[in-house]
Amino acid sequence: LNGHAVHTVEHLRALLFASKMGDSPQCTEALKNAMLKLSHYTLPSGAVLGDEGLHGLPTPDIGYEYCTLTELLLSLSSALQKSGDASLGDWIESLAFNAAQGARFANGSGLAYLSLDSRFSALNDRPDSYSHLHGKHGRFKYSPTHEDVACCCNPNAVRFMPHYISRMWMGLSDRPGFAAATYGPCVLKTQIDNVNLTITEETDYPFSDTIRFTISTDQDINFELFLRKPAWSAAVTVEGAVVREENGWLVVSKTWMNGDSFALTFHPKVEVMPYPNGEYAIKRGALQYVYPIEYQLRSIKDYPLDAFHDYEVFPKNMEQAYRSIILDESKPDYGLKLVLDENIQPGWGQPSGWLELETNRLVPIGCTLLRRASFPLKLKR
């Protein structure tokens, strides 16, 4: 693949429509090839690389554009809708909870036009493949507008989570029912045969492994619920409902009564995913964990509203910025231990859970501005 990364992932939707609506073997083969090629440019955070141009290998220090994240989310959601492939939900969630959150301030006041899995600084004068040609840098800093380079990524950032939320639930095309394609706290209000129906999803996911579903309905009604079974959870516990497995989905089929409720609990383990530089990303469930680097902000531009500035981000301590930890394949969970602090409200502003390795603490990538995302792995002998 080559060219503008945003257009590459955006134009995937044309292939999806052509493959779904027609009987062309060529379109079907082209879609298969496009998805395969795209996977070669995808980072563990879910992002497709491309510092404007799509090139190189998905190493931890390569840039990706926020516009690409938004358009990729739409294309993957379209692909899931048309194929029913549950594994695409894993990719969507990784993108939403890792790359997208790790590219912005937690309060939404600024973002990096170009972000990275491993980021040791965010400097205004760092060049990218496009600025090498045009001589106008500025895509790696944090800004509420990026008006000096191109004001596309910031409005796309505002679209990102609404797009995610609007596609969390999908209707079944061949029978009455719904599919929980991706997870998170939400309320679905809909109808089946003119019967009002509400499905409430209560959870702190992705910071929690348990999701509770509650059904509210005007009258008893029969329909099926398809619940995505993530590939990263070999075991799933369901309390309060009987389920069967079907093509990567957990299916609850019954006559629902007002107030029916059940809980879905995942059991993820710590996993590692390779980067092309010979090091590994750390994931547990839908979240990628990174080594946070203490940082300081420097305002380089002010706006009429006091809370908004363009910032460069520097490490407080260069030694800490280049420190690494070594994972051990011979130890359970590679030597990492999950720690949860019930006194901290789950969210992106401050981690409520982390992975510990001796005195080192790894946190979700979305809770960091500067971080190391790749680590050497000591292989089992």
Secondary structure, 3 states (H helix, E strand, C coil): CCCEHHHHHHCHHHHHHHHHHCCCHHHHHHHHHHHHHHHCCECCCCCECECCECCCCCCCCCCEEHHHHHHHHHHHHHHHHHHCCCHHHHHHHHHHHHHCHHHECCCCCCEECEECCCECCECCCCCCHHHHHHCCCCCCCEECCCCCCCCCHHHHHHHHHHHHHHCCEEECCCCCEEEECCCCCEEEEEEECCEEEEEEEECCCCCCCEEEEEEEECCCEEEEEEEECCCCCCCEEEECCCCEEECCEEEEEEEECCCCEEEEEECCCEEEEECCCCCEEEEECCEEEEEECCEEEEEEEECCCCCCEEEEEEECCHHHHCCCCCEECCCHHHHCEEEECCCCCCCCCCCCEEEEECCEEEEEHHHCCCEECCECEECCC
